[in-house]
Amino acid sequence: MILFKLSQDAIPYGPAKIEQVKTAAGMFNVSKIVVDSLPRLAKDFVCVEDRAREAANDIFNNTKLWQIGVPLISAFIMAALSLFGKPWETDIIKANSKIESIEKKLDYDKQIAELKTKIDKLITEKSSPKP
């Protein structure tokens, strides 16, 4: 059970709290709660389409800002980096030269291994007796 205290006295509901309201269509019996609450509602609360259109336009405009703004900012950053130099280029050049030297060494090791197998093959052929 949830208990809470109202900030003001609750308005009783029932036939004792009915008021007559004059409208364009004539006089209507309306609950006092409705008569009290109706002026507090937003003036456009019935205009659901207009409020939905406004919300959609706001979202669309924010999306356009992100779609245009982010690529422009990244383009400016890249332009600034290209103008002021690229400090990582020297590291890349050093890494590439190390990779090339390792590849050459691997080629030499492969050639040495091939030569060793050829030498071993020749030695076994000479040492084996010919029939």
CYANA upper distance limits for C-alpha pairs under 8 A (distance plus 0.5 A):
  6 LEU  CA     10 ALA  CA      7.89
 11 ILE  CA     33 ILE  CA      7.68
 12 PRO  CA     17 LYS  CA      7.68
 13 TYR  CA     17 LYS  CA      6.72
 13 TYR  CA     31 SER  CA      8.13
 13 TYR  CA     32 LYS  CA      8.45
 13 TYR  CA     33 ILE  CA      8.06
 14 GLY  CA     18 ILE  CA      7.83
 14 GLY  CA     31 SER  CA      8.26
 17 LYS  CA     31 SER  CA      6.55
 17 LYS  CA     32 LYS  CA      5.88
 18 ILE  CA     29 ASN  CA      6.70
 18 ILE  CA     30 VAL  CA      6.07
 18 ILE  CA     31 SER  CA      5.04
 18 ILE  CA     32 LYS  CA      5.95
 19 GLU  CA     29 ASN  CA      6.13
 19 GLU  CA     30 VAL  CA      5.90
 19 GLU  CA     31 SER  CA      6.62
 19 GLU  CA     32 LYS  CA      6.47
 19 GLU  CA     35 VAL  CA      8.26
 20 GLN  CA     27 MET  CA      6.75
 20 GLN  CA     28 PHE  CA      5.92
 20 GLN  CA     29 ASN  CA      5.07
 20 GLN  CA     30 VAL  CA      6.60
 21 VAL  CA     27 MET  CA      6.02
 21 VAL  CA     28 PHE  CA      5.75
 21 VAL  CA     29 ASN  CA      6.84
 21 VAL  CA     30 VAL  CA      7.11
 22 LYS  CA     26 GLY  CA      6.28
 22 LYS  CA     27 MET  CA      4.98
 22 LYS  CA     28 PHE  CA      6.96
 23 THR  CA     27 MET  CA      6.51
 23 THR  CA     28 PHE  CA      7.85
 30 VAL  CA     34 VAL  CA      7.20
 30 VAL  CA     35 VAL  CA      7.31
 31 SER  CA     35 VAL  CA      6.91
 32 LYS  CA     36 ASP  CA      6.54
 33 ILE  CA     37 SER  CA      6.46
 34 VAL  CA     38 LEU  CA      6.15
 35 VAL  CA     39 PRO  CA      8.01
 36 ASP  CA     40 ARG  CA      8.17
 37 SER  CA     41 LEU  CA      7.35
 41 LEU  CA     45 PHE  CA      7.36
 44 ASP  CA     48 VAL  CA      8.29
 44 ASP  CA     51 ARG  CA      8.36
 47 CYS  CA     51 ARG  CA      6.88
 48 VAL  CA     52 ALA  CA      6.49
 49 GLU  CA     53 ARG  CA      6.47
 50 ASP  CA     54 GLU  CA      6.64
 51 ARG  CA     55 ALA  CA      6.68
 52 ALA  CA     56 ALA  CA      6.59
 53 ARG  CA     57 ASN  CA      6.56
 54 GLU  CA     58 ASP  CA      6.65
 55 ALA  CA     59 ILE  CA      6.77
 56 ALA  CA     60 PHE  CA      6.51
 57 ASN  CA     61 ASN  CA      6.48
 58 ASP  CA     62 ASN  CA      6.67
 59 ILE  CA     63 THR  CA      6.58
 60 PHE  CA     64 LYS  CA      6.68
 61 ASN  CA     65 LEU  CA      6.78
 62 ASN  CA     66 TRP  CA      6.92
 63 THR  CA     67 GLN  CA      6.57
 64 LYS  CA     68 ILE  CA      6.54
 65 LEU  CA     69 GLY  CA      5.93
 66 TRP  CA     70 VAL  CA      6.16
 67 GLN  CA     71 PRO  CA      7.52
 68 ILE  CA     72 LEU  CA      6.85
 69 GLY  CA     73 ILE  CA      6.63
 70 VAL  CA     74 SER  CA      6.68
 71 PRO  CA     75 ALA  CA      6.52
 72 LEU  CA     76 PHE  CA      6.73
 73 ILE  CA     77 ILE  CA      6.75
 74 SER  CA     78 MET  CA      6.69
 75 ALA  CA     79 ALA  CA      6.60
 76 PHE  CA     80 ALA  CA      6.62
 77 ILE  CA     81 LEU  CA      6.70
 78 MET  CA     82 SER  CA      6.64
 79 ALA  CA     83 LEU  CA      6.69
 80 ALA  CA     84 PHE  CA      6.69
 81 LEU  CA     85 GLY  CA      6.53
 81 LEU  CA     86 LYS  CA      7.06
 82 SER  CA     86 LYS  CA      7.12
 87 PRO  CA     91 ASP  CA      8.31
 88 TRP  CA     92 ILE  CA      6.84
 89 GLU  CA     93 ILE  CA      6.66
 90 THR  CA     94 LYS  CA      6.68
 91 ASP  CA     95 ALA  CA      6.63
 92 ILE  CA     96 ASN  CA      6.60
 93 ILE  CA     97 SER  CA      6.75
 94 LYS  CA     98 LYS  CA      6.78
 95 ALA  CA     99 ILE  CA      6.70
 96 ASN  CA    100 GLU  CA      6.70
 97 SER  CA    101 SER  CA      6.75
 98 LYS  CA    102 ILE  CA      6.70
 99 ILE  CA    103 GLU  CA      6.65
100 GLU  CA    104 LYS  CA      6.74
101 SER  CA    105 LYS  CA      6.69
102 ILE  CA    106 LEU  CA      6.64
103 GLU  CA    107 ASP  CA      6.73
104 LYS  CA    108 TYR  CA      6.74
105 LYS  CA    109 ASP  CA      6.60
106 LEU  CA    110 LYS  CA      6.58
107 ASP  CA    111 GLN  CA      6.73
108 TYR  CA    112 ILE  CA      6.60
109 ASP  CA    113 ALA  CA      6.65
110 LYS  CA    114 GLU  CA      6.78
111 GLN  CA    115 LEU  CA      6.67
112 ILE  CA    116 LYS  CA      6.67
113 ALA  CA    117 THR  CA      6.86
114 GLU  CA    118 LYS  CA      6.80
115 LEU  CA    119 ILE  CA      6.63
116 LYS  CA    120 ASP  CA      6.58
117 THR  CA    121 LYS  CA      6.57
118 LYS  CA    122 LEU  CA      6.69
119 ILE  CA    123 ILE  CA      6.63
120 ASP  CA    124 THR  CA      6.68
121 LYS  CA    125 GLU  CA      6.70
122 LEU  CA    126 LYS  CA      6.75
123 ILE  CA    127 SER  CA      6.60
124 THR  CA    128 SER  CA      6.50
